[in-house]
Amino acid sequence: MRAIDLSTATWRKSSYSNPDGGECVEVADNIPSVLPVRDSKDPSRGTLLFEPAAWTRFLDGVKGGAPH
């Protein structure tokens, strides 16, 4: 697996994140070929990397209420 440089990632908080500091998810959509996702409350804990197609399927499932 190749290393992904996230030093230029432009993070944005999900519009569904709680404005009071709870359940905050950030995504960066300016990194070619992957979509990084992290917890904005504790970004040092790590980042999940999704292929764009996998992220789209995940969002479609969430929006459509797909079972787990």
C-alpha positions, 0 to 999 in steps of 0.5 A: 500500500502506498503512503498518502500525503495528507499535508495538503488536505483541505478539511471540511466538516460534514453538514450533518455534524453536531455544531455543539462538538459531538459526532463531528466528521471531516472530509477532504475532497482535494486529494486525488484518488482517495477521500480521507475522513477523520474525527474533527474532535481528535484528528490525531487518532487517524484518518480513514481513506476511501476510494471515491466509488466506495464513498459514493456507495456508502453515502447512497446507502446512508441516504437510502436507509440501507440496512447494515 
